[in-house]
Amino acid sequence: MSLLSEVTLKAEIKPPRLVIYGKSKVGKTTFAAGIPGIVLLPAEEGEGILDVPRLPRPETWEDVLNTVGALLTEEHAYKAFCI
């Protein structure tokens, strides 16, 4: 089979992904907290003042991987995820 036989014209719209970088206390987490359907995975101190759903703070890289895995495979109502 020729590779050219696999050419498609179908557009694929994927959800946006953002990386926000900035100094401490400029409002990165506050910005993320305003996204509808967000759940936070706190990686540092400071998000506690926000009224937003959050997961337990990870202690290890394995905790982070397990959390992401759960979000990908388990039923939930969240539409966005922020670390």
C-alpha positions in Angstrom: 0.0 0.0 0.0 1.3 3.4 -0.9 1.8 6.1 1.7 0.0 8.5 -0.6 -3.2 6.4 -0.2 -3.3 7.5 3.4 -3.4 11.2 2.8 -6.5 12.8 4.5 -8.2 16.2 4.4 -10.0 15.9 7.7 -9.3 18.8 10.1 -8.5 17.8 13.7 -9.3 20.3 16.3 -7.5 19.6 19.5 -8.0 21.2 22.9 -5.5 24.1 23.6 -2.5 23.6 25.8 -0.8 26.4 27.6 2.4 26.8 29.4 2.5 29.9 31.5 5.8 31.0 32.9 6.5 33.9 35.2 7.9 35.2 38.4 6.4 34.3 41.7 3.2 36.1 42.7 2.3 37.4 39.2 -1.0 35.5 39.0 -0.3 32.4 37.1 -2.4 30.1 39.4 -5.1 32.8 39.8 -5.4 32.9 36.0 -5.7 29.1 35.8 -8.3 29.1 38.6 -10.6 31.2 36.4 -10.8 28.5 33.7 -14.2 26.8 33.8 -14.0 23.1 34.9 -10.4 23.3 36.2 -8.8 21.1 38.8 -5.4 22.0 40.2 -2.5 19.8 41.2 -0.6 22.1 43.5 3.1 21.9 43.0 4.0 24.8 45.4 2.6 26.9 48.2 0.2 29.7 47.5 -2.8 28.1 45.8 -4.5 27.7 49.2 -6.1 31.1 49.1 -8.0 30.3 46.0 -11.5 28.7 46.0 -10.9 26.1 43.3 -11.0 22.3 43.2 -7.6 20.8 43.9 -6.0 17.4 44.2 -3.7 16.4 47.0 -0.2 17.9 46.7 2.1 15.2 45.2 5.1 14.1 47.2 6.9 12.1 44.4 7.0 12.0 40.6 5.0 8.7 40.9 2.2 10.7 42.6 2.1 13.1 39.7 2.0 10.2 37.2 -0.7 8.4 39.1 -2.8 11.6 39.3 -2.5 12.2 35.6 -3.3 8.6 34.9 -6.5 8.8 37.1 -7.6 11.9 35.2 -7.1 10.2 31.9 -8.9 6.9 32.8 -11.5 7.6 35.5 -14.9 9.4 35.1 -14.9 13.0 36.3 -16.5 16.3 35.5 -13.3 18.3 35.1 -12.5 19.9 31.7 -9.1 21.4 32.4 -6.1 20.5 34.5 -3.4 22.7 35.9 -0.1 21.8 37.6 
